[in-house]
């Protein structure tokens, strides 16, 4: 399982059919990772949606990560879990997940949080918000060169999040980021599949360079 390219994060939708329609379109467009995040759903709705998304991600051979809820990730046999700064102990989550699951951690604008997360068992780290975000308008704004520093220090995937669009993503990719985590620019687009495809194409020159090197 790889963390690379477009890392799509679900919007808060109560309508499961609508959510699945949009996610199917994003996966059709080439999203390489999906994170299920719904801050407003009840526990029952989260379980319903997570189970349905797990089936959909299995169909597309794309890893599903659950935001915050370790028990839910285990219950639906998701590919992994993502934890924010106040969402649980990373070492305890790794112990329960075991070595075969993905575990991501939000590190905001702090390299020392990444150091602690990796030491505790995270296998990929996320920084941001790099740009103004309607989802988290008050989030800290790290410099883009934090990506380059993190890539030099850690031999694992680095994810960027926060207000990312096809127009500003290239500077993050140039800095070395492995994946861009996106909600609004994909899931509120008039054509979700086309929006996902546009993001995924931004990573193609890098993949072509790697193929030539091999």
Phi, psi and omega in degrees: 000131184243147171255101185200150176077221180280121177253098185275133178244129186291146172280166177282100179234130177278336182275105183296321179297318178295318178300313181295324178298314181292318180294319178302319179295318179296320179290322176298324179285351174114009176306132185264345179214145175232132172248128175271117181225120175215102185280348185251352185282153171286167179299322181294318179292320178300318180296315179300313183290319180297319178297316180293320179291325178297318177297319181293317179293326175297320178301321183265000181058044180240133180291136174256125173250142178260131178279123169077320194264095182297314181299323179292318178301318179290321184295324182261004181056046177293164180290339180176197189218148171236132181242132171278180185298332183244022189254009177137165182277124184294317181297318179294322178295317178299320181298320181282325179289325186085175186284344187270001181251154176282145178216111179254158181220137174280128182240002172057250179237024190235115179294331180291330174294322177296318179301314180294319182295316180296318179297329182275350176123005175292141179251359168206155187229148182237137177239152176144170028267123182284333180226168180302133185232132176286337180285318178227079186294338182259011183293151177294156184239097179287157174286152182297329182291352173298326178299312181298318179295319180293320179295327178288327186272327186240135178265062178204167184295142176243130182247139174252144181218156171109100175065026186278134179230168175299338181281324182259348180298324183304326179291330176288320178295319178296330179284348175113006183296144181274328183210151174245126181267124189224137172248285191298315186294344175259303193279347174256005179289149178301326178235098186297317181297317180294321179296316178297319180297323180295319177295314184297325180296334180297335181270351186297319178302323178294316180297322179295321178296319179295320180295319179294324180295327179285000000 
